Amino acid sequence: MSTYCFVGTTDSANPHLVHARFVLLDGQPTVVVPALAAIWVGHARRDAHALNTAILASDWEYLDPAITATTESGFAGQRPVPGVGMTLASTTDGAIDAPEPVTVFPLSHARHLDAEWIYLIDSLTATVAVHTDDGQHLARYRLAGCLPPSPDATCTPASRSLAARHAPQPVAVRR
């Protein structure tokens, strides 16, 4: 499913300035929030700063904590990042293009982006804030709260704004 999103963090000196990476596929909260929690546990070893570093390293075709070094892509230039996902790459005249730099934008200008969701990881609190395509805050999830003790567990918001009434219901997380 092609639901574009941005995943990143805010600048500590200016919390309204976002540093993020584009994710091409499966950008819905029911997919991204649990994937970030699983990447945080597996790849980043419960270190939210390491999670941000991993996410900001590349634009992504998709995030998937089950990716291994042997996962193959049918597209030139893409590479698997074990425990994180498949990178996004483009080619021009058969040559692989250099990766794009991190996207930096004021959250108030999010409506100008071609993305339906924005996810902001807070390294200090190990939470993920979910924003709509216009920058409206919907909910904040604790990464630890999105780790399923069983296949039927749900991801519970750490906080909800008034706009959260329109947010997706808590997400089911699968192992």
Short mmCIF file of the C-alpha atoms (twelve columns), coordinates in Angstrom:
data_MODEL
# 
_entry.id   MODEL 
# 
loop_
_atom_site.group_PDB 
_atom_site.id 
_atom_site.type_symbol 
_atom_site.label_atom_id 
_atom_site.label_alt_id 
_atom_site.label_comp_id 
_atom_site.label_asym_id 
_atom_site.label_seq_id 
_atom_site.Cartn_x 
_atom_site.Cartn_y 
_atom_site.Cartn_z 
_atom_site.pdbx_PDB_model_num 
ATOM 1   C CA . MET A 1   0.000   0.000   0.000   1 
ATOM 2   C CA . SER A 2   1.450   3.380   -0.973  1 
ATOM 3   C CA . THR A 3   0.863   5.598   2.026   1 
ATOM 4   C CA . TYR A 4   3.787   7.997   2.162   1 
ATOM 5   C CA . CYS A 5   5.119   9.263   5.463   1 
ATOM 6   C CA . PHE A 6   8.072   10.947  7.099   1 
ATOM 7   C CA . VAL A 7   9.806   9.516   10.163  1 
ATOM 8   C CA . GLY A 8   12.316  11.486  12.154  1 
ATOM 9   C CA . THR A 9   12.873  13.732  15.110  1 
ATOM 10  C CA . THR A 10  12.791  17.361  16.085  1 
ATOM 11  C CA . ASP A 11  15.737  19.627  16.662  1 
ATOM 12  C CA . SER A 12  16.332  19.982  20.420  1 
ATOM 13  C CA . ALA A 13  17.178  23.688  20.001  1 
ATOM 14  C CA . ASN A 14  14.043  24.264  17.914  1 
ATOM 15  C CA . PRO A 15  11.329  21.663  18.611  1 
ATOM 16  C CA . HIS A 16  9.235   22.861  15.668  1 
ATOM 17  C CA . LEU A 17  11.992  22.026  13.176  1 
ATOM 18  C CA . VAL A 18  11.770  18.440  11.925  1 
ATOM 19  C CA . HIS A 19  14.627  16.280  10.585  1 
ATOM 20  C CA . ALA A 20  13.047  13.310  8.829   1 
ATOM 21  C CA . ARG A 21  13.310  10.616  6.207   1 
ATOM 22  C CA . PHE A 22  10.744  9.661   3.606   1 
ATOM 23  C CA . VAL A 23  9.094   6.229   3.723   1 
ATOM 24  C CA . LEU A 24  7.371   5.171   0.499   1 
ATOM 25  C CA . LEU A 25  5.214   2.204   1.523   1 
ATOM 26  C CA . ASP A 26  2.988   1.252   4.453   1 
ATOM 27  C CA . GLY A 27  3.026   4.630   6.211   1 
ATOM 28  C CA . GLN A 28  -0.150  4.012   8.232   1 
ATOM 29  C CA . PRO A 29  0.113   4.327   12.042  1 
ATOM 30  C CA . THR A 30  -0.996  0.698   12.437  1 
ATOM 31  C CA . VAL A 31  2.171   -0.327  10.587  1 
ATOM 32  C CA . VAL A 32  4.765   2.346   11.404  1 
ATOM 33  C CA . VAL A 33  4.359   2.671   15.187  1 
ATOM 34  C CA . PRO A 34  4.728   -1.080  15.884  1 
ATOM 35  C CA . ALA A 35  7.595   -1.297  13.357  1 
ATOM 36  C CA . LEU A 36  9.438   1.543   15.110  1 
ATOM 37  C CA . ALA A 37  8.926   -0.175  18.477  1 
ATOM 38  C CA . ALA A 38  10.313  -3.455  17.099  1 
ATOM 39  C CA . ILE A 39  13.290  -1.674  15.469  1 
ATOM 40  C CA . TRP A 40  13.901  0.148   18.775  1 
ATOM 41  C CA . VAL A 41  14.065  -3.177  20.643  1 
ATOM 42  C CA . GLY A 42  15.941  -5.259  18.083  1 
ATOM 43  C CA . HIS A 43  18.229  -3.048  16.038  1 
ATOM 44  C CA . ALA A 44  18.616  -0.124  18.464  1 
ATOM 45  C CA . ARG A 45  18.683  -2.200  21.681  1 
ATOM 46  C CA . ARG A 46  16.109  0.065   23.389  1 
ATOM 47  C CA . ASP A 47  18.148  3.196   22.658  1 
ATOM 48  C CA . ALA A 48  15.895  5.847   21.091  1 
ATOM 49  C CA . HIS A 49  18.904  7.887   19.988  1 
ATOM 50  C CA . ALA A 50  20.198  4.826   18.077  1 
ATOM 51  C CA . LEU A 51  16.707  4.393   16.601  1 
ATOM 52  C CA . ASN A 52  16.807  7.985   15.306  1 
ATOM 53  C CA . THR A 53  20.297  7.439   13.899  1 
ATOM 54  C CA . ALA A 54  19.163  4.300   12.049  1 
ATOM 55  C CA . ILE A 55  16.031  5.931   10.652  1 
ATOM 56  C CA . LEU A 56  17.809  9.125   9.565   1 
ATOM 57  C CA . ALA A 57  20.515  7.162   7.731   1 
ATOM 58  C CA . SER A 58  18.418  6.739   4.578   1 
ATOM 59  C CA . ASP A 59  15.109  7.265   2.857   1 
ATOM 60  C CA . TRP A 60  13.124  4.030   2.972   1 
ATOM 61  C CA . GLU A 61  11.100  1.922   0.607   1 
ATOM 62  C CA . TYR A 62  9.581   0.440   3.765   1 
ATOM 63  C CA . LEU A 63  10.427  -0.175  7.410   1 
ATOM 64  C CA . ASP A 64  10.502  -3.816  8.499   1 
ATOM 65  C CA . PRO A 65  12.314  -5.139  11.569  1 
ATOM 66  C CA . ALA A 66  12.316  -8.624  9.971   1 
ATOM 67  C CA . ILE A 67  14.668  -7.518  7.155   1 
ATOM 68  C CA . THR A 68  17.921  -9.472  7.042   1 
ATOM 69  C CA . ALA A 69  21.190  -8.922  5.194   1 
ATOM 70  C CA . THR A 70  20.084  -11.507 2.625   1 
ATOM 71  C CA . THR A 71  16.738  -9.837  1.810   1 
ATOM 72  C CA . GLU A 72  16.725  -8.955  -1.872  1 
ATOM 73  C CA . SER A 73  15.097  -6.094  -3.724  1 
ATOM 74  C CA . GLY A 74  14.116  -6.052  -7.371  1 
ATOM 75  C CA . PHE A 75  15.201  -2.416  -7.693  1 
ATOM 76  C CA . ALA A 76  18.724  -1.207  -8.424  1 
ATOM 77  C CA . GLY A 77  20.491  0.577   -5.609  1 
ATOM 78  C CA . GLN A 78  18.223  -0.548  -2.812  1 
ATOM 79  C CA . ARG A 79  19.841  -2.331  0.074   1 
ATOM 80  C CA . PRO A 80  18.511  -4.121  3.104   1 
ATOM 81  C CA . VAL A 81  19.419  -2.732  6.520   1 
ATOM 82  C CA . PRO A 82  19.064  -5.687  8.895   1 
ATOM 83  C CA . GLY A 83  16.446  -5.073  11.540  1 
ATOM 84  C CA . VAL A 84  15.367  -1.726  10.034  1 
ATOM 85  C CA . GLY A 85  14.064  -1.950  6.458   1 
ATOM 86  C CA . MET A 86  14.762  -1.614  2.751   1 
ATOM 87  C CA . THR A 87  16.364  1.624   1.593   1 
ATOM 88  C CA . LEU A 88  14.897  3.697   -1.183  1 
ATOM 89  C CA . ALA A 89  17.079  4.357   -4.223  1 
ATOM 90  C CA . SER A 90  16.643  5.879   -7.629  1 
ATOM 91  C CA . THR A 91  18.530  5.620   -10.886 1 
ATOM 92  C CA . THR A 92  19.189  8.024   -13.745 1 
ATOM 93  C CA . ASP A 93  20.172  6.555   -17.110 1 
ATOM 94  C CA . GLY A 94  21.038  3.269   -15.394 1 
ATOM 95  C CA . ALA A 95  23.317  4.874   -12.791 1 
ATOM 96  C CA . ILE A 96  22.359  4.809   -9.115  1 
ATOM 97  C CA . ASP A 97  21.717  8.331   -7.828  1 
ATOM 98  C CA . ALA A 98  23.376  9.644   -4.672  1 
ATOM 99  C CA . PRO A 99  21.087  9.417   -1.635  1 
ATOM 100 C CA . GLU A 100 18.990  12.445  -0.790  1 
ATOM 101 C CA . PRO A 101 19.960  14.443  2.315   1 
ATOM 102 C CA . VAL A 102 17.772  14.409  5.426   1 
ATOM 103 C CA . THR A 103 14.603  16.413  4.863   1 
ATOM 104 C CA . VAL A 104 14.366  19.401  7.216   1 
ATOM 105 C CA . PHE A 105 11.131  21.370  7.547   1 
ATOM 106 C CA . PRO A 106 9.102   23.344  10.071  1 
ATOM 107 C CA . LEU A 107 6.264   21.169  11.360  1 
ATOM 108 C CA . SER A 108 3.866   24.020  10.573  1 
ATOM 109 C CA . HIS A 109 4.723   23.567  6.861   1 
ATOM 110 C CA . ALA A 110 4.036   19.829  6.797   1 
ATOM 111 C CA . ARG A 111 0.972   20.341  4.598   1 
ATOM 112 C CA . HIS A 112 3.346   21.183  1.727   1 
ATOM 113 C CA . LEU A 113 4.862   17.696  1.783   1 
ATOM 114 C CA . ASP A 114 3.624   14.725  -0.197  1 
ATOM 115 C CA . ALA A 115 3.014   12.557  2.849   1 
ATOM 116 C CA . GLU A 116 -0.046  11.481  4.818   1 
ATOM 117 C CA . TRP A 117 1.644   10.971  8.194   1 
ATOM 118 C CA . ILE A 118 4.601   12.318  10.149  1 
ATOM 119 C CA . TYR A 119 6.164   10.343  13.010  1 
ATOM 120 C CA . LEU A 120 8.542   12.084  15.400  1 
ATOM 121 C CA . ILE A 121 10.730  10.025  17.714  1 
ATOM 122 C CA . ASP A 122 11.666  11.662  21.016  1 
ATOM 123 C CA . SER A 123 15.038  10.276  22.100  1 
ATOM 124 C CA . LEU A 124 14.668  11.494  25.690  1 
ATOM 125 C CA . THR A 125 11.290  9.877   26.373  1 
ATOM 126 C CA . ALA A 126 11.427  6.940   23.917  1 
ATOM 127 C CA . THR A 127 8.079   7.979   22.454  1 
ATOM 128 C CA . VAL A 128 6.692   8.511   18.961  1 
ATOM 129 C CA . ALA A 129 4.405   11.461  18.244  1 
ATOM 130 C CA . VAL A 130 1.976   10.887  15.385  1 
ATOM 131 C CA . HIS A 131 1.031   13.887  13.243  1 
ATOM 132 C CA . THR A 132 -1.309  14.186  10.275  1 
ATOM 133 C CA . ASP A 133 -0.231  15.516  6.888   1 
ATOM 134 C CA . ASP A 134 -0.890  19.089  8.055   1 
ATOM 135 C CA . GLY A 135 1.260   18.733  11.177  1 
ATOM 136 C CA . GLN A 136 -1.671  18.284  13.578  1 
ATOM 137 C CA . HIS A 137 -0.656  16.212  16.614  1 
ATOM 138 C CA . LEU A 138 -2.874  13.152  17.113  1 
ATOM 139 C CA . ALA A 139 -1.192  10.964  19.716  1 
ATOM 140 C CA . ARG A 140 2.056   10.043  21.408  1 
ATOM 141 C CA . TYR A 141 3.016   6.395   21.908  1 
ATOM 142 C CA . ARG A 142 5.608   4.985   24.295  1 
ATOM 143 C CA . LEU A 143 7.797   2.623   22.286  1 
ATOM 144 C CA . ALA A 144 7.829   0.200   25.228  1 
ATOM 145 C CA . GLY A 145 4.011   0.293   25.274  1 
ATOM 146 C CA . CYS A 146 3.891   -0.926  21.685  1 
ATOM 147 C CA . LEU A 147 5.773   -4.135  22.365  1 
ATOM 148 C CA . PRO A 148 3.383   -7.041  22.453  1 
ATOM 149 C CA . PRO A 149 3.545   -9.541  25.278  1 
ATOM 150 C CA . SER A 150 1.207   -11.562 23.061  1 
ATOM 151 C CA . PRO A 151 -0.051  -11.380 19.476  1 
ATOM 152 C CA . ASP A 152 -3.276  -9.763  20.744  1 
ATOM 153 C CA . ALA A 153 -1.561  -6.833  22.509  1 
ATOM 154 C CA . THR A 154 -2.332  -3.278  21.496  1 
ATOM 155 C CA . CYS A 155 -0.351  -0.085  21.266  1 
ATOM 156 C CA . THR A 156 -1.688  2.362   23.852  1 
ATOM 157 C CA . PRO A 157 -1.190  6.110   23.469  1 
ATOM 158 C CA . ALA A 158 0.950   7.805   26.090  1 
ATOM 159 C CA . SER A 159 -1.094  10.978  25.585  1 
ATOM 160 C CA . ARG A 160 -3.810  12.237  23.344  1 
ATOM 161 C CA . SER A 161 -4.540  15.735  22.113  1 
ATOM 162 C CA . LEU A 162 -8.041  16.975  21.290  1 
ATOM 163 C CA . ALA A 163 -7.353  16.056  17.668  1 
ATOM 164 C CA . ALA A 164 -6.834  12.461  18.753  1 
ATOM 165 C CA . ARG A 165 -10.571 11.885  18.616  1 
ATOM 166 C CA . HIS A 166 -10.026 11.443  14.892  1 
ATOM 167 C CA . ALA A 167 -6.940  9.267   15.275  1 
ATOM 168 C CA . PRO A 168 -6.919  5.592   14.422  1 
ATOM 169 C CA . GLN A 169 -7.890  3.315   17.251  1 
ATOM 170 C CA . PRO A 170 -4.972  1.787   19.207  1 
ATOM 171 C CA . VAL A 171 -3.088  -0.477  16.880  1 
ATOM 172 C CA . ALA A 172 -2.787  -4.225  17.133  1 
ATOM 173 C CA . VAL A 173 0.800   -5.346  17.052  1 
ATOM 174 C CA . ARG A 174 1.876   -8.638  15.506  1 
ATOM 175 C CA . ARG A 175 5.151   -10.405 16.125  1 
# 
